[in-house]
Amino acid sequence: MRQLAEFIPIALFFIVYQMDGQTVSLGSWSHSIDGIFSATAVLIIATLLQVLLTLLLTRKLEKRLLWVSLAVCGFGAATLLLRNEMFIMWKPTVFNWVLAAAFGGSQFIGRRNLMERTMGGQIQLPHLIWTRLNLLWVVYFLVVGALNLVVAYGFSEATWVSYKLYSAIGFTLVLTALTAWMVAPHLKDGPVSSQK
């Protein structure tokens, strides 16, 4: 359910972008939808509301949600203030590549990589599997970041907006399936030490 909720701001971004040129009225207030700029403003608001609701409902805030919201607000604010859509279009690439660097660097810092630190309390796996999972996620973040730039620079803005919505869902499903496939054989063996 939590993962599904993470797509709501992206879906709202997509919907508002599709309303380009239309006027939205609420009582005496009205606003003309200005393509990616209005969509970016809605993305920022929806992301901040998501953070607030998460805090109210769970009394805690996951680091990932915090970092996503900071990236959305930072790149979104630059997009709106400078009226340059490339900032919001670069956000997925920068965010994913920073995650790739963090996960990749964690292979060499400490006894446990970032994947094991994140999920090790929920499941025990052999050290080799934690290493493979961590590297899978590094490759995922690198590829997703690169593909975002290919679409941003090689296709129209409208295509990028659609890609953003559908790729977020599709890539997440693929990563989840690959992670489950790698973990599943080790679940039936019972608890396994995660040490080397």
C-alpha positions as CSV (number, residue, x, y, z in Angstrom):
1,M,0.0,0.0,0.0
2,R,2.8,2.4,0.9
3,Q,4.5,1.8,-2.5
4,L,1.2,2.5,-4.3
5,A,0.8,5.8,-2.4
6,E,4.3,6.9,-3.6
7,F,2.9,7.0,-7.2
8,I,0.1,9.5,-6.3
9,P,2.2,12.6,-6.7
10,I,3.6,11.3,-10.0
11,A,0.1,10.5,-11.2
12,L,-1.1,14.0,-10.3
13,F,1.8,15.5,-12.1
14,F,0.8,13.5,-15.2
15,I,-2.9,14.5,-14.9
16,V,-2.2,18.2,-14.5
17,Y,0.2,18.2,-17.4
18,Q,-2.5,16.7,-19.6
19,M,-4.8,19.6,-18.7
20,D,-2.4,22.2,-20.3
21,G,-4.3,25.3,-21.4
22,Q,-7.4,24.6,-19.4
23,T,-8.6,26.9,-16.6
24,V,-9.4,25.4,-13.2
25,S,-11.8,27.4,-11.0
26,L,-12.6,27.1,-7.3
27,G,-15.1,29.8,-6.3
28,S,-13.6,33.1,-7.0
29,W,-10.1,31.6,-7.6
30,S,-9.1,30.5,-11.1
31,H,-5.9,29.3,-12.6
32,S,-4.8,28.6,-16.1
33,I,-2.9,25.3,-16.3
34,D,0.6,26.1,-17.6
35,G,1.9,22.7,-18.8
36,I,4.9,21.3,-16.9
37,F,5.1,24.3,-14.6
38,S,1.6,23.8,-13.1
39,A,2.3,20.1,-13.0
40,T,5.6,20.7,-11.1
41,A,3.8,22.9,-8.6
42,V,1.2,20.2,-8.0
43,L,4.0,17.6,-7.7
44,I,5.6,19.7,-5.0
45,I,2.4,20.2,-3.1
46,A,1.3,16.5,-3.4
47,T,4.8,15.3,-2.2
48,L,4.7,17.6,0.8
49,L,1.1,16.5,1.6
50,Q,2.3,12.9,1.3
51,V,5.1,13.6,3.8
52,L,2.7,15.3,6.2
53,L,0.1,12.4,6.0
54,T,2.8,9.8,6.5
55,L,4.0,11.7,9.6
56,L,0.4,12.0,11.0
57,L,-0.5,8.3,10.3
58,T,2.7,6.5,11.2
59,R,4.4,9.0,13.6
60,K,7.7,8.5,11.7
61,L,9.2,9.5,8.4
62,E,11.2,7.1,6.2
63,K,14.5,8.4,5.0
64,R,13.7,7.6,1.4
65,L,10.5,9.6,1.5
66,L,12.4,12.5,3.1
67,W,15.1,12.4,0.4
68,V,12.5,12.2,-2.4
69,S,10.6,15.2,-1.1
70,L,13.8,17.2,-0.8
71,A,14.7,16.4,-4.4
72,V,11.2,17.2,-5.6
73,C,11.2,20.5,-3.8
74,G,14.7,21.5,-4.8
75,F,14.5,20.6,-8.5
76,G,10.8,21.7,-8.6
77,A,11.6,25.1,-7.1
78,A,14.4,25.6,-9.6
79,T,12.0,24.7,-12.4
80,L,9.4,27.2,-11.2
81,L,11.7,30.0,-10.3
82,L,13.9,29.8,-13.4
83,R,11.0,28.7,-15.7
84,N,13.2,25.9,-17.0
85,E,11.7,22.5,-17.3
86,M,15.1,20.8,-17.5
87,F,15.5,21.0,-13.8
88,I,12.5,18.8,-13.0
89,M,13.4,16.5,-16.0
90,W,16.9,16.0,-14.5
91,K,15.6,15.2,-11.0
92,P,15.0,11.5,-11.6
93,T,18.5,11.1,-13.1
94,V,20.3,12.9,-10.3
95,F,18.2,11.2,-7.6
96,N,18.8,7.7,-9.1
97,W,22.5,8.3,-9.6
98,V,23.0,9.5,-6.1
99,L,21.2,6.3,-4.9
100,A,23.5,4.2,-7.1
101,A,26.6,5.9,-5.6
102,A,25.3,5.4,-2.1
103,F,24.4,1.7,-2.6
104,G,27.6,1.1,-4.6
105,G,29.8,2.9,-2.1
106,S,28.3,0.9,0.8
107,Q,29.9,-2.3,-0.7
108,F,33.2,-0.9,0.6
109,I,32.1,0.7,3.9
110,G,31.6,-1.5,6.9
111,R,30.6,-5.1,7.1
112,R,27.1,-4.7,5.7
113,N,26.1,-3.0,2.5
114,L,23.2,-0.6,2.3
115,M,20.7,-3.2,1.1
116,E,21.5,-5.4,4.1
117,R,21.4,-2.5,6.5
118,T,18.0,-1.5,5.1
119,M,16.4,-5.0,5.0
120,G,18.6,-7.1,7.2
121,G,16.3,-6.7,10.2
122,Q,13.4,-8.2,8.2
123,I,15.1,-11.1,6.5
124,Q,18.4,-13.0,6.9
125,L,20.3,-13.9,3.8
126,P,23.8,-15.1,3.0
127,H,26.4,-12.3,2.5
128,L,26.8,-13.2,-1.2
129,I,23.0,-12.7,-1.8
130,W,23.1,-9.3,0.0
131,T,26.0,-8.3,-2.3
132,R,24.1,-9.4,-5.4
133,L,21.0,-7.6,-4.3
134,N,22.9,-4.5,-3.6
135,L,24.6,-4.6,-7.0
136,L,21.2,-5.3,-8.7
137,W,19.9,-2.1,-7.2
138,V,23.0,-0.2,-8.2
139,V,22.6,-1.3,-11.8
140,Y,18.8,-0.5,-11.6
141,F,19.5,3.1,-10.4
142,L,22.2,3.7,-13.0
143,V,20.0,2.4,-15.9
144,V,16.9,4.2,-14.8
145,G,18.8,7.4,-14.5
146,A,20.4,7.0,-17.9
147,L,17.1,6.1,-19.6
148,N,15.5,9.2,-18.1
149,L,18.1,11.4,-19.9
150,V,17.6,9.5,-23.2
151,V,13.9,10.2,-23.1
152,A,14.4,13.8,-21.8
153,Y,16.8,14.8,-24.6
154,G,15.6,12.5,-27.4
155,F,11.9,12.9,-27.2
156,S,9.2,15.6,-26.7
157,E,8.3,16.9,-23.3
158,A,4.9,15.2,-23.5
159,T,6.6,11.9,-24.1
160,W,8.9,12.4,-21.1
161,V,5.9,13.2,-18.9
162,S,4.2,10.0,-20.0
163,Y,7.4,8.0,-19.7
164,K,7.9,9.4,-16.1
165,L,4.5,7.9,-15.0
166,Y,4.7,4.6,-16.8
167,S,8.4,3.9,-16.2
168,A,8.0,4.6,-12.5
169,I,5.4,1.9,-12.2
170,G,7.0,-0.5,-14.7
171,F,10.6,-0.3,-13.4
172,T,9.4,-0.7,-9.8
173,L,7.5,-3.8,-10.7
174,V,10.5,-5.3,-12.5
175,L,12.9,-4.5,-9.6
176,T,10.5,-5.9,-7.1
177,A,10.2,-9.1,-9.2
178,L,13.9,-9.5,-9.6
179,T,14.5,-8.9,-5.9
180,A,11.9,-11.5,-5.0
181,W,13.4,-14.0,-7.4
182,M,16.8,-13.6,-5.9
183,V,15.5,-13.8,-2.3
184,A,12.9,-16.6,-2.7
185,P,15.3,-19.6,-2.8
186,H,16.7,-18.6,0.5
187,L,13.4,-18.2,2.4
188,K,12.6,-21.8,2.5
189,D,16.0,-22.7,4.0
190,G,15.1,-21.1,7.3
191,P,17.3,-18.5,9.1
192,V,20.7,-18.1,7.6
193,S,23.6,-16.2,9.0
194,S,24.4,-13.1,7.0
195,Q,28.0,-13.3,7.9
196,K,30.7,-14.3,5.4
